[in-house]
Amino acid sequence: MELLKKLDKVNKTDNILLLTHIDMDAAGAEILCRLGFDNLTVKNLSNNKMSDSILEAVQKNNETHEYDVILIDDISCSMENAKEIDDLKKKHNMRIVLLDHHQTALALNAYDWATVKVSLFSQSTIAYRYGNNLSKAHSSGTSLMYDYLIFNHVLDATPFLDELVHQIAAYDTWDWHYLFNDNDKYSNMDKLCDIYGMRVFVDEMYQRALKNYNSFELCNEKDMFMLEIWKTKLDDHLEHIKTAFKEATLTLENNTTLDIVWCITSDYLQDTFELMKTEYPEKDLYIINYGSGISMRGVKKDFNVGMFAKENYGGGGHPGAAGFPIPEEMIHEYMEQILKGKIVNQTEEI
């Protein structure tokens, strides 16, 4: 795993700042870091201002020296900000590690503090879970963190963690769909993260890891009961939301034309996308406005959604799934139009 060898080393006693995302893949990274490090601070960053927030965290730590190491997982920064981070790291001998698996961030591999790996390491701790499909397997933020911590002897592999990391990685990368026949155990884990919320989910799985749950006990009876309630609510949501789907043609400034389906909702995004694909299988792009951002999905092999989001909207993601934030000023203007008045936030000068 040469890409891990180039990174700074970490120790169990290091004071760690973990910067990560806001989904189950980020939750997995936090669980592993809580198990591995004695002193850990976690900051979850949404897509809005993600790149600038990473740079600001590095700049602040350069001034305060509060943390020994900054770990950045499942998120990335712009190449412009990466250059500033690299300059600070070299000038002040800072320890910074970025682990990501999004294709749109591959250029960051030019820096010795960043490892962006889309496919799963052939020597990954969870490689055996894929059997003959290993060459088709993908890494996630959680699997990269698992391999990195084990490589640094901060964490020991266990059957429970192997299965937890595998389920999170397979779901986050869609390997559960393409390689594991849509097995419910993968989607159930993501649903539990949504049901309990990240904080409770992280705490629960952290405690189960400490109690040495075996690989067949990731979910307990309470989990299954909550999943049944979730299923009832999901069915109600899907029955309602499909009436809000809008078919449209999107024409870009370069005259590229796409057939799309879109809607506005902040609930059950993944399942809503699946319903879109079922109801409108021939579309080029499926789009959801969830309030603070836009999420996209695609099914055509010759259309890379991640690169489309990056090139047109400054976003990023995977070939089949991507997104980008809606600028705050645009949301502000939209609210003013709806309310037909001028809005001045209390944090702004009047």
Helices and strands as residue ranges (DSSP letters): H 2-5, E 15-20, H 24-36, E 39-44, H 50-64, E 69-73, H 79-92, E 95-100, G 103-110, E 114-116, G 127-136, H 141-151, H 159-172, H 175-178, H 184-196, H 198-210, H 221-241, G 242-244, E 246-251, E 257-264, H 269-279, E 285-289, E 293-297, H 305-313, E 316-317, E 321-325, H 328-339
